[in-house]
Amino acid sequence: MSADDRLRLLQAFGGADVDEAASGLDRQQSARRLVLEHVALERRPLAGRQRIEKCAREGVDAAIDQAIEGVIAGIYFNMGHVCCAGSRLLVQESAFTTVVHKLRDRIQTLRLGNPLDKNTDIGAINNKPQLEKIRELVQSGVDEGAELVQTSCTLPERGYWYPPTFLTGVTASHRVAQEEIFGPVLAVMTFRTPEEAFERANNTPYGLSAGVWTDKGSKIFKMVNKLRAGVVWANTFNKFDPTSPFGGYKESGFGREGGVQGLSAYLKLS
């Protein structure tokens, strides 16, 4: 398809392998004396390939119960199969015990079952290879010293199921903090100072989205300006405005969806 001289725009979604293949089209087409006018790449995790792009912050000045609900929605929605799932949670050390206790209690209330049932919170994993990838990454976290916390619910016999899970004691060097699990698994990390939080949050080659939880408006603006992410939410998660552009920083792709900026790739103005 890329060799067809009628091609004017390539919109690519996927992981690093997809981006690399798309980026190589310019060279291939130059050899064929063809010109590809636009390439719009948004790197989204497929089968756990993409690294973590999102980080939720929890500070002592935040409404913790509200933040917990945001964290739950951010990572366990759609079984974690979301391009901007909240896979990492950075918690201020002074709030760590309280946050972990509330998270432990909250995931016990999540209901697994038929996703067509309106009372279901967690459905099945998309496929068997992805389920095996989730298991392998979680086990690597345990082997590297993280503590595993899971729900005590009974999993259905049929289908590919994984219980809501979070890991504590995670450091930046752990695979679960650097590789996208793409499942219902949360990696919990701690920080002492805001500067340390910014450093850990930005310590990834990706930057699609982030979230901040705090009651102080001035702190929100400070955090937003220091987080290298295409979208930063404050005291909410995964809320989108179709008139606002959506896209990432660094290796999370270039180009935007939504708004005027999202339409520009499809237009050629004279």
MIKOL-47813 format. One record per residue (C-alpha): residue number from 1; x, y, z; chain. Coordinates in Angstrom, 3 decimals, always signed. Example, Ala and Ser with C-alpha at 12.3 -4.5 7.8 and 13.67 -1.06 7.14 Angstrom:
+-----+----------+----------+----------+----+
|   i |     east |    north |       up | ch |
+-----+----------+----------+----------+----+
|   1 |  +12.300 |   -4.500 |   +7.800 |  A |
|   2 |  +13.670 |   -1.060 |   +7.140 |  A |
+-----+----------+----------+----------+----+
***
This chain:
+-----+----------+----------+----------+----+
|   i |     east |    north |       up | ch |
+-----+----------+----------+----------+----+
|   1 |   +0.000 |   +0.000 |   +0.000 |  A |
|   2 |   +2.811 |   +2.422 |   +0.822 |  A |
|   3 |   +4.083 |   +2.100 |   -2.755 |  A |
|   4 |   +0.853 |   +3.515 |   -4.195 |  A |
|   5 |   +1.510 |   +7.035 |   -5.522 |  A |
|   6 |   -2.036 |   +8.054 |   -4.539 |  A |
|   7 |   -1.083 |   +7.874 |   -0.851 |  A |
|   8 |   -0.917 |  +11.328 |   +0.745 |  A |
|   9 |   -1.350 |  +10.610 |   +4.464 |  A |
|  10 |   -0.363 |   +7.739 |   +6.708 |  A |
|  11 |   -2.022 |   +7.578 |  +10.135 |  A |
|  12 |   -0.245 |   +4.945 |  +12.238 |  A |
|  13 |   -1.157 |   +3.572 |  +15.650 |  A |
|  14 |   +0.778 |   +1.064 |  +17.694 |  A |
|  15 |   +4.025 |   +0.481 |  +19.504 |  A |
|  16 |   +7.649 |   +1.157 |  +18.663 |  A |
|  17 |   +7.694 |   -1.453 |  +15.904 |  A |
|  18 |   +4.835 |   +0.249 |  +14.085 |  A |
|  19 |   +6.467 |   +3.666 |  +14.419 |  A |
|  20 |   +9.780 |   +2.392 |  +13.112 |  A |
|  21 |   +8.108 |   +0.774 |  +10.130 |  A |
|  22 |   +6.156 |   +3.949 |   +9.352 |  A |
|  23 |   +9.193 |   +6.180 |   +9.782 |  A |
|  24 |  +11.065 |   +4.043 |   +7.271 |  A |
|  25 |   +8.494 |   +4.688 |   +4.570 |  A |
|  26 |  +10.087 |   +7.986 |   +3.592 |  A |
|  27 |  +13.312 |   +6.209 |   +2.665 |  A |
|  28 |  +11.496 |   +3.442 |   +0.833 |  A |
|  29 |   +9.318 |   +5.815 |   -1.101 |  A |
|  30 |  +12.235 |   +8.071 |   -2.000 |  A |
|  31 |  +13.770 |   +5.069 |   -3.727 |  A |
|  32 |  +10.536 |   +4.726 |   -5.699 |  A |
|  33 |  +10.491 |   +8.486 |   -6.327 |  A |
|  34 |   +7.238 |   +8.778 |   -4.421 |  A |
|  35 |   +6.460 |  +11.466 |   -1.885 |  A |
|  36 |   +4.530 |  +10.812 |   +1.300 |  A |
|  37 |   +3.305 |  +14.228 |   +2.343 |  A |
|  38 |   +2.218 |  +13.540 |   +5.916 |  A |
|  39 |   +2.970 |  +10.924 |   +8.546 |  A |
|  40 |   +1.025 |  +11.188 |  +11.799 |  A |
|  41 |   +2.170 |   +8.828 |  +14.519 |  A |
|  42 |   +0.538 |   +8.250 |  +17.846 |  A |
|  43 |   +2.216 |   +5.482 |  +19.766 |  A |
|  44 |   -0.335 |   +3.399 |  +21.611 |  A |
|  45 |   +0.338 |   +0.241 |  +23.600 |  A |
|  46 |   -0.453 |   -2.999 |  +21.815 |  A |
|  47 |   +0.031 |   -6.266 |  +23.682 |  A |
|  48 |   +1.994 |   -4.620 |  +26.431 |  A |
|  49 |   +4.653 |   -3.206 |  +24.144 |  A |
|  50 |   +4.608 |   +0.409 |  +25.161 |  A |
|  51 |   +6.216 |   +1.843 |  +28.229 |  A |
|  52 |   +4.320 |   +3.603 |  +30.951 |  A |
|  53 |   +3.078 |   +7.029 |  +29.911 |  A |
|  54 |   +0.911 |   +8.080 |  +32.743 |  A |
|  55 |   +1.544 |   +8.927 |  +36.370 |  A |
|  56 |   -0.933 |   +9.906 |  +39.055 |  A |
|  57 |   +0.263 |  +12.009 |  +41.923 |  A |
|  58 |   -1.061 |  +11.725 |  +45.444 |  A |
|  59 |   -0.024 |  +14.310 |  +48.011 |  A |
|  60 |   -0.957 |  +14.923 |  +51.641 |  A |
|  61 |   -2.944 |  +18.008 |  +50.605 |  A |
|  62 |   -5.173 |  +15.993 |  +48.278 |  A |
|  63 |   -8.649 |  +14.620 |  +48.935 |  A |
|  64 |   -7.457 |  +11.038 |  +49.301 |  A |
|  65 |  -10.817 |   +9.299 |  +48.853 |  A |
|  66 |  -11.420 |  +11.258 |  +45.658 |  A |
|  67 |   -7.923 |  +10.460 |  +44.438 |  A |
|  68 |   -8.412 |   +6.744 |  +45.130 |  A |
|  69 |  -11.507 |   +6.702 |  +42.924 |  A |
|  70 |   -9.533 |   +8.447 |  +40.190 |  A |
|  71 |   -6.722 |   +5.913 |  +40.473 |  A |
|  72 |   -9.186 |   +3.000 |  +40.314 |  A |
|  73 |  -10.841 |   +4.422 |  +37.195 |  A |
|  74 |   -7.487 |   +5.277 |  +35.647 |  A |
|  75 |   -5.996 |   +1.782 |  +35.732 |  A |
|  76 |   -8.838 |   -0.735 |  +36.041 |  A |
|  77 |  -11.178 |   +0.782 |  +33.460 |  A |
|  78 |  -11.435 |   -1.507 |  +30.418 |  A |
|  79 |   -9.091 |   -3.992 |  +32.168 |  A |
|  80 |   -6.238 |   -1.536 |  +31.754 |  A |
|  81 |   -6.428 |   -1.854 |  +27.958 |  A |
|  82 |   -6.219 |   +1.918 |  +27.485 |  A |
|  83 |   -3.468 |   +3.891 |  +25.741 |  A |
|  84 |   -3.287 |   +6.372 |  +28.633 |  A |
|  85 |   -4.043 |   +3.996 |  +31.512 |  A |
|  86 |   -2.721 |   +5.124 |  +34.892 |  A |
|  87 |   -0.136 |   +2.381 |  +35.224 |  A |
|  88 |   +2.059 |   +4.188 |  +37.755 |  A |
|  89 |   +1.041 |   +5.894 |  +40.982 |  A |
|  90 |   +3.475 |   +8.234 |  +42.725 |  A |
|  91 |   +2.528 |   +8.708 |  +46.377 |  A |
|  92 |   +4.064 |  +11.112 |  +48.854 |  A |
|  93 |   +5.765 |   +9.045 |  +51.566 |  A |
|  94 |   +3.751 |  +10.622 |  +54.375 |  A |
|  95 |   +0.505 |   +9.475 |  +52.709 |  A |
|  96 |   +1.724 |   +6.053 |  +51.563 |  A |
|  97 |   +0.269 |   +3.901 |  +54.360 |  A |
|  98 |   -3.160 |   +5.523 |  +54.116 |  A |
|  99 |   -3.276 |   +5.317 |  +50.330 |  A |
| 100 |   -2.212 |   +1.657 |  +50.185 |  A |
| 101 |   -4.757 |   +0.707 |  +52.855 |  A |
| 102 |   -7.574 |   +2.412 |  +50.952 |  A |
| 103 |   -6.447 |   +0.933 |  +47.636 |  A |
| 104 |   -6.346 |   -2.550 |  +49.153 |  A |
| 105 |   -9.890 |   -2.186 |  +50.457 |  A |
| 106 |  -11.226 |   -0.609 |  +47.274 |  A |
| 107 |  -10.028 |   -3.260 |  +44.827 |  A |
| 108 |  -11.776 |   -5.919 |  +46.929 |  A |
| 109 |  -15.097 |   -4.341 |  +45.918 |  A |
| 110 |  -14.455 |   -4.559 |  +42.160 |  A |
| 111 |  -16.669 |   -7.106 |  +40.428 |  A |
| 112 |  -15.328 |   -9.383 |  +37.696 |  A |
| 113 |  -17.635 |  -10.880 |  +35.118 |  A |
| 114 |  -19.492 |  -10.431 |  +31.861 |  A |
| 115 |  -18.600 |   -6.992 |  +30.464 |  A |
| 116 |  -22.121 |   -6.722 |  +29.004 |  A |
| 117 |  -23.507 |   -6.764 |  +32.546 |  A |
| 118 |  -23.873 |   -3.179 |  +33.785 |  A |
| 119 |  -22.857 |   -4.306 |  +37.291 |  A |
| 120 |  -19.454 |   -5.581 |  +36.099 |  A |
| 121 |  -16.342 |   -3.544 |  +36.875 |  A |
| 122 |  -13.647 |   -5.783 |  +35.348 |  A |
| 123 |  -14.006 |   -7.924 |  +32.249 |  A |
| 124 |  -11.656 |  -10.423 |  +30.641 |  A |
| 125 |   -8.225 |   -9.822 |  +29.125 |  A |
| 126 |   -8.308 |   -9.466 |  +25.343 |  A |
| 127 |   -6.364 |  -12.618 |  +24.469 |  A |
| 128 |   -4.198 |  -15.390 |  +25.886 |  A |
| 129 |   -0.783 |  -13.982 |  +24.817 |  A |
| 130 |   -1.636 |  -10.707 |  +26.539 |  A |
| 131 |   -2.682 |  -12.543 |  +29.700 |  A |
| 132 |   +0.618 |  -14.419 |  +29.699 |  A |
| 133 |   +2.481 |  -11.124 |  +29.213 |  A |
| 134 |   +0.703 |   -9.604 |  +32.215 |  A |
| 135 |   +1.531 |  -12.619 |  +34.373 |  A |
| 136 |   +5.168 |  -12.552 |  +33.288 |  A |
| 137 |   +5.632 |   -8.846 |  +34.043 |  A |
| 138 |   +3.913 |   -9.066 |  +37.418 |  A |
| 139 |   +6.082 |  -12.038 |  +38.357 |  A |
| 140 |   +9.160 |  -10.077 |  +37.328 |  A |
| 141 |   +8.087 |   -7.324 |  +39.727 |  A |
| 142 |   +7.758 |   -9.816 |  +42.571 |  A |
| 143 |  +11.131 |  -11.334 |  +41.703 |  A |
| 144 |  +12.666 |   -7.846 |  +41.803 |  A |
| 145 |  +11.353 |   -7.253 |  +45.306 |  A |
| 146 |   +7.911 |   -5.661 |  +44.884 |  A |
| 147 |   +5.013 |   -6.714 |  +47.117 |  A |
| 148 |   +1.962 |   -8.131 |  +45.343 |  A |
| 149 |   -1.583 |   -7.133 |  +46.351 |  A |
| 150 |   -4.562 |   -8.710 |  +44.576 |  A |
| 151 |   -8.268 |   -9.154 |  +45.082 |  A |
| 152 |   -9.481 |  -12.353 |  +46.696 |  A |
| 153 |  -12.296 |  -12.842 |  +44.187 |  A |
| 154 |  -12.883 |  -16.114 |  +42.360 |  A |
| 155 |  -12.019 |  -15.880 |  +38.670 |  A |
| 156 |  -14.461 |  -17.296 |  +36.086 |  A |
| 157 |  -13.453 |  -20.670 |  +34.661 |  A |
| 158 |  -13.860 |  -19.662 |  +31.024 |  A |
| 159 |  -11.974 |  -16.810 |  +29.412 |  A |
| 160 |   -8.711 |  -14.959 |  +30.043 |  A |
| 161 |   -8.970 |  -13.357 |  +33.459 |  A |
| 162 |   -6.570 |  -11.454 |  +35.679 |  A |
| 163 |   -7.558 |  -10.032 |  +39.068 |  A |
| 164 |   -7.186 |   -6.310 |  +39.880 |  A |
| 165 |   -3.632 |   -5.992 |  +41.163 |  A |
| 166 |   -1.171 |   -3.453 |  +42.480 |  A |
| 167 |   +2.482 |   -3.686 |  +43.416 |  A |
| 168 |   +4.202 |   -1.696 |  +46.164 |  A |
| 169 |   +7.908 |   -1.262 |  +46.743 |  A |
| 170 |   +8.410 |   -0.558 |  +43.044 |  A |
| 171 |  +11.469 |   +1.415 |  +41.969 |  A |
| 172 |  +12.268 |   +3.121 |  +38.684 |  A |
| 173 |  +14.518 |   +0.230 |  +37.664 |  A |
| 174 |  +11.753 |   -2.386 |  +37.896 |  A |
| 175 |  +10.367 |   -3.653 |  +34.627 |  A |
| 176 |   +6.817 |   -2.950 |  +35.812 |  A |
| 177 |   +7.812 |   +0.720 |  +36.088 |  A |
| 178 |   +9.387 |   +0.862 |  +32.634 |  A |
| 179 |   +7.294 |   -1.467 |  +30.468 |  A |
| 180 |   +3.616 |   -1.093 |  +29.697 |  A |
| 181 |   +1.732 |   -4.004 |  +31.250 |  A |
| 182 |   -1.500 |   -3.124 |  +29.434 |  A |
| 183 |   -3.615 |   -4.834 |  +32.037 |  A |
| 184 |   -5.302 |   -4.241 |  +35.427 |  A |
| 185 |   -2.014 |   -3.782 |  +37.280 |  A |
| 186 |   -0.829 |   -0.663 |  +39.116 |  A |
| 187 |   +2.800 |   +0.029 |  +40.083 |  A |
| 188 |   +2.970 |   +2.144 |  +43.271 |  A |
| 189 |   +6.058 |   +4.274 |  +43.858 |  A |
| 190 |   +6.865 |   +6.893 |  +46.493 |  A |
| 191 |   +8.513 |  +10.299 |  +46.608 |  A |
| 192 |   +9.585 |  +12.746 |  +49.309 |  A |
| 193 |   +9.878 |  +16.094 |  +47.550 |  A |
| 194 |   +8.099 |  +17.566 |  +44.521 |  A |
| 195 |  +11.407 |  +17.667 |  +42.648 |  A |
| 196 |  +11.853 |  +13.935 |  +43.184 |  A |
| 197 |   +8.304 |  +13.349 |  +41.961 |  A |
| 198 |   +8.901 |  +15.316 |  +38.763 |  A |
| 199 |  +12.118 |  +13.433 |  +38.089 |  A |
| 200 |  +10.484 |  +10.029 |  +38.546 |  A |
| 201 |   +7.391 |  +10.931 |  +36.575 |  A |
| 202 |   +9.442 |  +12.160 |  +33.620 |  A |
| 203 |  +11.944 |   +9.284 |  +33.793 |  A |
| 204 |  +10.583 |   +7.552 |  +30.710 |  A |
| 205 |  +11.065 |   +8.056 |  +26.969 |  A |
| 206 |   +7.295 |   +8.363 |  +26.640 |  A |
| 207 |   +4.847 |  +11.066 |  +27.647 |  A |
| 208 |   +1.236 |  +10.686 |  +26.578 |  A |
| 209 |   -0.649 |  +11.706 |  +29.716 |  A |
| 210 |   -0.390 |  +12.355 |  +33.438 |  A |
| 211 |   -2.608 |  +13.216 |  +36.375 |  A |
| 212 |   -2.271 |  +15.409 |  +39.462 |  A |
| 213 |   -4.302 |  +15.142 |  +42.655 |  A |
| 214 |   -4.129 |  +18.071 |  +45.055 |  A |
| 215 |   -6.428 |  +20.614 |  +46.716 |  A |
| 216 |   -4.041 |  +23.498 |  +46.005 |  A |
| 217 |   -4.604 |  +25.253 |  +42.706 |  A |
| 218 |   -1.152 |  +26.820 |  +42.736 |  A |
| 219 |   +0.438 |  +23.401 |  +43.043 |  A |
| 220 |   -1.553 |  +22.141 |  +40.056 |  A |
| 221 |   -0.084 |  +24.809 |  +37.773 |  A |
| 222 |   +3.421 |  +24.135 |  +39.065 |  A |
| 223 |   +3.114 |  +20.391 |  +38.439 |  A |
| 224 |   +1.526 |  +20.776 |  +35.022 |  A |
| 225 |   +4.366 |  +22.975 |  +33.836 |  A |
| 226 |   +6.981 |  +20.422 |  +34.903 |  A |
| 227 |   +5.343 |  +17.248 |  +33.647 |  A |
| 228 |   +6.434 |  +16.259 |  +30.140 |  A |
| 229 |   +3.143 |  +14.810 |  +28.960 |  A |
| 230 |   +0.787 |  +15.719 |  +26.161 |  A |
| 231 |   -2.257 |  +15.741 |  +28.478 |  A |
| 232 |   -2.262 |  +16.468 |  +32.213 |  A |
| 233 |   -5.460 |  +16.055 |  +34.217 |  A |
| 234 |   -6.056 |  +17.737 |  +37.569 |  A |
| 235 |   -8.241 |  +15.922 |  +40.127 |  A |
| 236 |   -9.829 |  +13.785 |  +37.417 |  A |
| 237 |   -8.793 |  +11.119 |  +34.913 |  A |
| 238 |   -9.394 |  +10.236 |  +31.269 |  A |
| 239 |  -11.691 |  +13.153 |  +30.571 |  A |
| 240 |  -11.565 |  +14.346 |  +26.975 |  A |
| 241 |  -12.849 |  +17.328 |  +25.061 |  A |
| 242 |  -13.239 |  +16.623 |  +21.319 |  A |
| 243 |  -12.328 |  +20.242 |  +20.578 |  A |
| 244 |   -9.000 |  +19.888 |  +22.379 |  A |
| 245 |   -5.959 |  +18.276 |  +20.707 |  A |
| 246 |   -4.737 |  +14.962 |  +22.134 |  A |
| 247 |   -1.238 |  +13.560 |  +21.667 |  A |
| 248 |   +2.062 |  +12.861 |  +23.361 |  A |
| 249 |   +5.581 |  +14.025 |  +24.033 |  A |
| 250 |   +8.856 |  +12.324 |  +23.158 |  A |
| 251 |   +8.400 |   +8.783 |  +21.840 |  A |
| 252 |   +4.646 |   +8.832 |  +22.403 |  A |
| 253 |   +4.376 |   +9.969 |  +18.826 |  A |
| 254 |   +3.919 |  +13.228 |  +16.997 |  A |
| 255 |   +0.794 |  +14.724 |  +15.547 |  A |
| 256 |   -2.501 |  +15.303 |  +17.342 |  A |
| 257 |   -6.055 |  +14.003 |  +17.368 |  A |
| 258 |   -9.037 |  +16.236 |  +18.008 |  A |
| 259 |   -9.575 |  +19.954 |  +17.619 |  A |
| 260 |   -8.269 |  +22.051 |  +14.763 |  A |
| 261 |   -4.799 |  +20.550 |  +15.236 |  A |
| 262 |   -6.180 |  +17.056 |  +14.642 |  A |
| 263 |   -7.739 |  +18.089 |  +11.355 |  A |
| 264 |   -4.657 |  +19.837 |  +10.027 |  A |
| 265 |   -2.930 |  +16.585 |   +9.041 |  A |
| 266 |   -5.822 |  +15.844 |   +6.687 |  A |
| 267 |   -5.732 |  +19.222 |   +4.996 |  A |
| 268 |   -3.469 |  +20.971 |   +2.505 |  A |
| 269 |   -4.052 |  +24.685 |   +2.569 |  A |
| 270 |   -2.874 |  +26.807 |   -0.343 |  A |
+-----+----------+----------+----------+----+
***
